[in-house]
Amino acid sequence: MAACACSQRQPRTRAGPMARPDSHASICLARRRQAPARARLLRLCLAAAFSLSSAQTDWSTAHCGKKFRIATHQAEPFTFIDRTKCDQKQKCPPSAFKIFGGGLTYKFVMETVRPNLMQMCIDGGAAESEVQFEWYLAPSNTEAASGAIRMVCHGDFKNTSASTNTMCEASRSYTGASKVNECMFRDDLTCQSKGPDLVAGAVHMLRERLDLLDFSISYYTVRQITIKKGKPLIPDIMKTFKCFDESLWFLGIFMEIAVVWALILLVETWKNPQIDKSNAIAPFYDSLYWSFGSALDPGGPGKAPFTAGGKIFMFGHWFYLTIIAATYTGVLGPFLLSSSEAMVTGFHSLQSGHHTVAVRGPIWEDTEQPKYKGKLRGGASEETTPRSTQFKLMQNVMNADSKIKFNIYATKTLESYAFQDGIKKPLIMSKKVDPCTTVGAELGAYDLVYCSDQLDTNYPPDAMFFDAPSAYYEIRKRRDALGKCPLLTVGDQFFTSGFGMGFPKNNHYSRAFSVAIQKGVTNGTMARLESEFNISSDGFPCHETTDTSTNSVLIDMVTGVFVFSLAMILIGTVQGILGGLPSGRTVRVFKACITCKTQELPEDPLDEEEEEEEEEEE
């Protein structure tokens, strides 16, 4: 009608040279040309609205009658996978998940999420209520979640390389899950999509991953915990003396005392009546006692030099050691407190630069503009090793605060491995297996911390940090095997994140999976699984609580003083007992102690001889 009216309307005329008698006709022609485009746009809008309405209606049953191929990784205690049972095309049958029921994530998905999804199909009146899951292990870097995530992102089971794109290829190529009882193996042409349908395991829902995949809600909340080596059975008895360098102790102190000892023997023995000369060896003991005792207290030994030379060198000896004693006294307290501050007390203590942190991640070249922040102190990792969540966290902390610099010891794995009969197998710590002494062992992060004092490196790792549930599980397992805590958690938990299931973008399944997960979390299933796998901090026996609010000298810092004093007491006691045996005095004293009766002890003939010698000397 508009076109007819337009054609019947007469064009207006305008006076003057600027008049355009055909302007109305040209507008009418343009409108005729735009009409088909407007109609097409209207059809597209209606189709999009219908599609959105259908998606909102069908999301609860879109998964029904589907088979989901899940990319996963080895992450105890969330996934226990016997990799020898997986076929060459990465597919892991149910028999590969027999150890501990396959782990917390596997049991939750198979025994809770899957039944909930099937019930949703029944409630929604879907024609097919069956839902099937198949699990596939990443072809490389089987411990890292990054490998499984990249499989989904690339839409390819065999591609675990890092992507340089900001968007996953699967966001464009993914066409949905296959029907049940179809798509029987990895490269089956009947599969609806080439790659996995989702990723599940110990997969942190980090910000960068949310940009790549469409995640379900979190089914488990996890935080990080710091881990260090357990306390040795025997404390470091030399810590009290380490405020002085070894060269100062031996050359500056002990050698000086030895020289004074020799001078006393040469200059004072023949003239000084205070030096014991009862037998040939007595002057040696007495001179040593004088030279060493006067180092602590000039008048303590109860002796004084008689000769002029003795008075001169003893004055120098006393002056020198008084300065040394005053210096030692002033240095010892701050030294012990500084060593206390250098202890691993939690994540914040790792930021001080006093410690080296073992972490799963890549190595890099130390250039003027390095690829990563922090100081790389060593490690047997590679440049292509995926960055773990912990590695990324350290980078984020250093990016946020330029004053923080982590010392990093990079490793490829958490577990340790060793070759047995030419086959690379996990190396499990026990009373018979010590990873620190196993020849050819490839140590993971846990054992790098445990064996730090035996590593041939200038910067052995002092600590690590990891997912708290996994750390509790691993340390409990080692404690049960050894009967003691080889590793300790220390400090508070930090950095909260969640484990979720990731799907390619523009899928129709993540919302239904979120509903199924929510039902499993709210009905107490996840709490039951957490208790079953013993991964909570409740009753954890290997945690060290350190009070960093006060500067206190701890007892293990001065153990050396107690050991030295006790040794002198024991030596003196034994010598006194042995010295009293010839006269029978020791036996009579013990009898008196046992019978609780005092009796007068006869005079020792040796004492009489000593009195006679003293009278002769006078």
JOGI-V304430 format. One record per residue. N is the residue number from 1. PSI is psi in whole degrees, -180 to 180 (999 if undefined). OMEGA is omega in degrees with one decimal (999 if undefined). BURIAL is I if it has 9 or more other ideal C-beta (glycine too) atoms within 8 Angstrom, else O. Layout:
# JOGI-V304430
n:psi:omega:burial
N:PSI:OMEGA:BURIAL
N:PSI:OMEGA:BURIAL
This chain:
# JOGI-V304430
n:psi:omega:burial
1:-39:178.8:O
2:-37:179.6:O
3:-40:179.5:I
4:-46:179.4:O
5:-37:-178.9:O
6:-38:-176.8:I
7:-27:-178.6:O
8:-19:-177.2:O
9:135:179.7:O
10:140:177.9:O
11:143:176.6:I
12:153:177.3:O
13:150:179.1:O
14:134:-178.1:O
15:153:175.9:O
16:170:-177.0:O
17:-19:-176.8:O
18:1:-178.6:O
19:143:-179.3:O
20:89:-175.2:O
21:-20:-177.6:O
22:13:-176.0:O
23:-41:-178.7:O
24:-36:179.4:I
25:-39:179.6:O
26:-37:178.3:O
27:-41:-179.6:O
28:-39:178.6:I
29:-38:179.5:O
30:-38:179.4:O
31:-37:178.3:I
32:-38:-178.9:O
33:-33:-178.2:O
34:-17:-175.9:O
35:-47:178.5:O
36:-39:179.9:O
37:-39:178.3:O
38:-37:179.3:O
39:-41:178.4:O
40:-43:179.1:O
41:-40:179.3:O
42:-41:178.7:O
43:-40:178.8:O
44:-43:179.2:O
45:-42:178.5:O
46:-39:179.4:O
47:-41:179.4:O
48:-41:178.6:O
49:-40:178.3:O
50:-41:178.6:O
51:-43:178.9:O
52:-41:179.0:O
53:-39:179.1:O
54:-41:-179.5:O
55:-40:179.4:I
56:-26:-178.6:O
57:-35:-169.1:O
58:0:-175.2:I
59:-30:-176.5:I
60:-14:-179.9:I
61:6:-178.6:I
62:-25:-178.2:I
63:-9:-173.7:I
64:137:-179.2:I
65:24:-176.7:I
66:153:173.2:I
67:124:-178.7:I
68:126:176.9:I
69:118:-170.8:I
70:125:172.0:I
71:132:-176.6:I
72:-178:-178.7:I
73:167:-179.9:I
74:113:-177.3:I
75:80:178.4:I
76:140:4.5:I
77:18:-177.2:I
78:-33:173.9:I
79:119:173.3:I
80:114:-175.7:I
81:123:171.8:I
82:97:-171.9:I
83:-18:177.3:I
84:-18:-179.7:O
85:-13:178.9:O
86:142:-177.3:I
87:178:-176.4:O
88:-16:177.9:O
89:24:168.9:O
90:-4:-177.8:I
91:129:-178.4:I
92:111:-178.5:I
93:173:178.5:O
94:-29:179.4:O
95:-19:178.3:O
96:-8:-177.5:I
97:31:-178.6:I
98:-26:-177.7:O
99:119:179.0:O
100:35:176.8:O
101:15:178.8:I
102:-8:179.6:I
103:167:-175.3:I
104:-48:-178.1:I
105:-44:-178.8:I
106:-46:-179.5:I
107:-39:-179.6:I
108:-43:-179.3:I
109:-46:-173.6:I
110:-35:-173.5:I
111:-12:-179.0:O
112:-56:-176.3:I
113:-46:-178.3:I
114:-50:176.4:I
115:-37:178.4:O
116:-39:177.0:I
117:-42:179.6:I
118:-38:178.0:I
119:-35:176.0:O
120:-36:177.9:I
121:-42:179.3:I
122:-45:-179.9:I
123:-31:-179.5:O
124:0:178.2:I
125:30:179.8:O
126:149:-179.7:I
127:-31:-178.9:O
128:123:-177.8:O
129:-8:-176.9:I
130:138:174.0:I
131:128:-176.7:I
132:147:176.9:I
133:137:171.3:I
134:141:-174.1:I
135:136:-178.9:I
136:133:-179.2:I
137:142:178.3:I
138:142:-177.1:I
139:-21:178.8:O
140:164:-177.5:O
141:54:-171.7:I
142:-19:178.2:I
143:-28:-173.1:I
144:136:175.1:I
145:-23:-177.5:I
146:-38:-179.5:I
147:-45:179.2:I
148:-38:179.0:I
149:-41:-179.1:I
150:-33:175.1:I
151:-45:179.1:I
152:-42:-176.9:I
153:-42:179.2:I
154:-17:-174.6:I
155:36:-174.4:I
156:124:-179.1:O
157:-27:-173.4:I
158:-3:-175.0:O
159:107:176.4:O
160:19:-179.5:I
161:155:179.5:O
162:139:-178.9:O
163:140:177.5:I
164:-5:-179.7:O
165:151:177.2:O
166:-11:179.6:O
167:141:-178.5:O
168:145:175.8:I
169:-33:-178.5:I
170:-19:178.4:I
171:-27:179.1:I
172:-32:-171.6:O
173:-16:-175.6:I
174:130:-177.5:I
175:12:175.1:O
176:170:179.6:I
177:156:179.9:I
178:167:177.3:I
179:156:178.6:I
180:149:178.6:I
181:16:171.5:O
182:178:176.3:I
183:70:-168.8:I
184:-16:179.8:O
185:179:-168.6:O
186:-49:-174.0:O
187:23:-179.5:O
188:128:-177.5:I
189:-14:178.8:O
190:-5:-179.0:O
191:142:179.9:I
192:-41:178.6:O
193:153:-176.6:I
194:-37:-173.6:O
195:-173:179.3:I
196:159:178.7:I
197:-25:178.8:I
198:169:175.7:I
199:139:178.7:I
200:149:-178.2:I
201:-136:172.0:I
202:69:-171.8:I
203:108:177.3:I
204:135:176.1:I
205:78:-180.0:I
206:163:-175.7:I
207:-44:-178.0:O
208:-30:178.6:O
209:-30:176.3:I
210:-26:176.9:I
211:-20:-176.3:O
212:-40:-173.8:I
213:163:176.1:I
214:108:-173.0:I
215:151:168.5:I
216:-179:171.4:I
217:162:-179.7:O
218:135:175.5:I
219:-10:177.6:I
220:129:178.7:I
221:131:-175.0:O
222:147:175.6:I
223:170:-178.4:I
224:154:177.8:I
225:143:179.4:I
226:141:-176.4:I
227:135:175.7:I
228:173:-179.4:I
229:144:178.6:I
230:160:-179.6:I
231:138:176.9:O
232:155:178.1:O
233:-35:179.2:O
234:115:179.8:O
235:165:177.7:O
236:98:-175.5:O
237:-11:-178.4:I
238:0:-175.9:O
239:-37:-179.0:I
240:-28:-174.0:I
241:0:-174.0:O
242:-3:175.6:O
243:-17:170.9:I
244:141:177.8:I
245:154:-179.4:O
246:-39:-179.7:O
247:-35:178.1:O
248:-40:178.6:I
249:-49:-172.1:I
250:-44:-176.6:I
251:-38:-174.8:O
252:-25:-175.5:I
253:-61:-176.0:I
254:-39:178.8:O
255:-37:178.5:I
256:-42:178.0:I
257:-40:178.9:I
258:-39:178.9:I
259:-43:178.7:O
260:-38:176.4:I
261:-46:179.5:I
262:-38:179.9:O
263:-38:178.0:I
264:-43:179.1:I
265:-40:-176.1:I
266:-38:-170.6:O
267:-39:-169.6:I
268:-29:-171.4:I
269:-45:-174.2:I
270:-18:-173.3:O
271:-31:-171.0:O
272:116:-179.4:I
273:-12:-179.0:O
274:-9:178.8:O
275:129:-177.9:I
276:125:177.9:O
277:31:-177.4:O
278:-27:175.6:O
279:-180:-172.2:O
280:-33:-174.8:O
281:-14:-176.8:O
282:-41:179.8:I
283:-32:180.0:I
284:-46:178.9:O
285:-44:-175.7:I
286:-38:178.6:I
287:-39:177.1:I
288:-43:177.8:I
289:-42:-179.7:I
290:-49:-176.3:I
291:-41:-177.9:I
292:-42:-178.9:I
293:-37:179.7:I
294:-15:174.6:I
295:-30:179.1:I
296:-36:-179.4:O
297:110:-175.2:O
298:-36:-179.4:O
299:2:-175.3:O
300:-47:-177.9:O
301:-13:-179.8:I
302:28:-179.7:O
303:157:178.2:I
304:145:179.2:O
305:145:178.3:I
306:-37:-175.4:I
307:159:178.7:I
308:-42:178.4:O
309:-40:178.9:O
310:-40:179.0:I
311:-35:-178.1:I
312:-53:-175.5:O
313:-26:176.6:I
314:-33:175.6:I
315:-46:177.1:O
316:-39:179.3:O
317:-48:-179.0:I
318:-42:179.9:I
319:-46:-178.0:O
320:-49:-175.5:I
321:-24:173.5:I
322:-42:176.8:I
323:-43:179.9:O
324:-45:-178.8:I
325:-40:178.8:I
326:-41:178.5:O
327:-45:-179.7:O
328:-42:179.6:I
329:-40:-179.7:O
330:-29:-176.1:O
331:-31:-170.3:I
332:-48:-177.2:I
333:-54:177.9:I
334:-34:178.9:O
335:-46:180.0:I
336:-38:179.0:I
337:-37:178.0:I
338:-36:176.5:O
339:-30:175.8:I
340:-41:178.2:I
341:-28:-179.4:O
342:-2:177.6:O
343:150:176.0:O
344:112:-177.6:I
345:1:-179.3:I
346:-173:-175.3:I
347:-37:-177.6:I
348:-32:178.9:O
349:-22:177.9:I
350:-18:-178.2:I
351:-6:-174.5:I
352:-17:-176.2:O
353:1:178.5:O
354:-14:-172.8:O
355:156:175.0:I
356:135:-173.2:I
357:125:174.0:I
358:130:-177.3:I
359:146:177.6:I
360:116:-176.2:I
361:-180:-175.9:I
362:165:168.6:I
363:166:179.9:I
364:164:-179.4:I
365:142:179.5:O
366:92:-179.3:O
367:-178:178.8:O
368:-34:176.3:O
369:79:-176.7:O
370:160:-178.3:I
371:-34:-178.6:O
372:159:177.6:O
373:163:-178.5:I
374:170:179.7:I
375:116:178.8:O
376:116:-176.8:I
377:-4:178.4:I
378:-173:179.1:O
379:156:-179.2:I
380:30:-179.9:O
381:-174:179.6:I
382:166:-179.8:O
383:-24:-177.7:O
384:1:179.1:O
385:131:-179.7:I
386:148:177.4:I
387:124:178.6:I
388:169:176.8:I
389:-37:-179.6:I
390:-39:177.5:I
391:-44:179.5:I
392:-38:179.7:I
393:-44:178.2:I
394:-40:178.0:I
395:-41:179.0:I
396:-39:179.4:O
397:-43:179.8:I
398:-33:176.0:I
399:-33:-179.1:O
400:-29:-178.0:O
401:110:-176.1:O
402:-16:-179.9:O
403:-18:-177.6:O
404:130:177.6:O
405:113:177.2:I
406:141:167.3:I
407:121:-169.4:I
408:132:172.2:I
409:104:-170.0:I
410:139:177.1:I
411:159:-178.1:I
412:-26:-172.2:I
413:166:170.0:I
414:-40:179.4:I
415:159:174.0:I
416:152:-177.8:I
417:153:176.2:I
418:153:-179.3:I
419:126:176.0:I
420:117:-177.1:O
421:38:178.6:O
422:4:-178.9:O
423:133:179.4:O
424:118:-176.8:O
425:155:176.7:O
426:140:179.2:O
427:110:-175.0:I
428:125:-178.7:O
429:139:174.6:I
430:-177:178.3:O
431:-24:179.7:O
432:-17:-177.4:O
433:114:177.2:I
434:110:-178.4:O
435:-23:-178.4:I
436:-28:-176.3:O
437:0:179.1:O
438:124:-177.0:I
439:132:176.7:O
440:13:-177.9:O
441:141:172.2:I
442:103:-172.2:I
443:135:172.4:I
444:-176:-173.7:I
445:-43:-179.0:I
446:-48:-177.0:I
447:-24:174.4:I
448:-39:176.9:I
449:-43:-178.5:I
450:-37:-176.6:I
451:21:-172.2:I
452:-36:-177.6:I
453:-4:179.4:O
454:5:-179.4:O
455:143:179.8:I
456:73:-179.8:O
457:154:-179.7:O
458:-21:-177.5:O
459:72:178.3:I
460:149:-179.0:I
461:130:178.9:I
462:-24:-174.4:I
463:174:172.6:I
464:172:170.2:I
465:149:-174.5:I
466:179:177.5:I
467:126:-174.8:I
468:-46:179.5:I
469:-42:178.8:I
470:-38:178.9:I
471:-44:178.5:I
472:-42:-179.8:I
473:-47:-175.8:I
474:-44:-177.6:I
475:-37:175.4:I
476:-41:179.8:I
477:-41:179.4:O
478:-37:178.7:I
479:-41:178.2:I
480:-32:-178.3:O
481:-34:-174.2:I
482:-19:-175.6:I
483:10:177.7:O
484:172:-179.0:O
485:99:178.5:I
486:-24:177.5:I
487:155:-179.8:I
488:143:165.2:I
489:149:-175.2:I
490:145:178.1:I
491:-174:-178.5:I
492:159:173.5:O
493:156:-175.8:O
494:167:176.0:I
495:91:180.0:O
496:135:174.1:O
497:-179:-178.5:I
498:151:173.1:I
499:133:179.1:I
500:180:178.3:I
501:127:-174.7:I
502:134:-180.0:I
503:158:171.7:I
504:151:178.0:I
505:154:177.7:I
506:33:175.9:O
507:173:-178.8:I
508:15:-168.1:O
509:-23:-171.2:I
510:-33:-178.5:I
511:-42:178.3:O
512:-39:177.6:I
513:-37:179.2:I
514:-40:178.0:I
515:-41:179.2:I
516:-38:178.1:I
517:-44:-177.9:I
518:-40:177.8:I
519:-40:179.8:I
520:-29:179.9:I
521:-43:-175.6:I
522:-25:-179.4:O
523:6:174.7:O
524:4:-179.7:O
525:-44:-178.0:I
526:-37:177.3:I
527:-38:178.2:O
528:-42:179.1:O
529:-38:177.9:I
530:-40:177.0:I
531:-37:-179.4:O
532:-41:-178.2:O
533:-1:172.8:I
534:54:-174.9:O
535:14:177.9:I
536:169:-179.8:I
537:-7:-178.9:O
538:122:178.4:O
539:18:180.0:O
540:124:-170.8:I
541:-7:-171.8:O
542:48:177.5:I
543:136:179.4:I
544:125:176.9:I
545:120:-177.3:O
546:127:177.9:I
547:107:-179.6:O
548:4:-177.2:O
549:-20:-179.7:O
550:147:176.9:O
551:95:-176.9:O
552:142:174.0:O
553:121:-177.3:O
554:159:-174.8:O
555:-33:-178.9:O
556:-13:177.4:O
557:-26:-177.4:I
558:25:179.1:I
559:-35:-178.4:I
560:-36:179.3:I
561:-44:179.4:O
562:-41:-179.8:O
563:-43:-179.6:I
564:-46:-179.4:O
565:-43:180.0:O
566:-38:179.4:O
567:-42:179.5:O
568:-40:179.3:O
569:-44:-179.1:O
570:-43:179.9:O
571:-45:179.1:O
572:-39:179.2:O
573:-46:179.7:O
574:-42:179.9:O
575:-39:178.8:O
576:-40:179.2:O
577:-46:-179.6:I
578:-35:179.4:O
579:-27:-179.4:O
580:-5:-178.5:I
581:-42:-177.6:I
582:-37:-177.1:O
583:-6:-177.7:O
584:3:-177.7:O
585:-40:-178.7:I
586:-41:-178.5:I
587:-43:-178.5:O
588:-35:178.4:I
589:-43:179.1:I
590:-40:178.1:O
591:-41:179.8:O
592:-37:178.5:I
593:-37:-177.4:O
594:-45:-177.0:O
595:-9:-179.4:O
596:30:177.5:O
597:130:178.7:O
598:142:176.3:O
599:149:-177.9:O
600:127:-179.4:O
601:134:176.8:O
602:155:-179.4:O
603:139:179.8:O
604:128:178.8:O
605:-28:179.2:O
606:-33:177.7:O
607:-38:178.8:O
608:-40:179.5:I
609:-39:179.3:O
610:-38:178.6:I
611:-40:178.6:O
612:-41:180.0:O
613:-38:178.9:I
614:-39:178.5:O
615:-40:178.5:O
616:-42:-179.4:O
617:-40:178.5:O
618:999:999:O
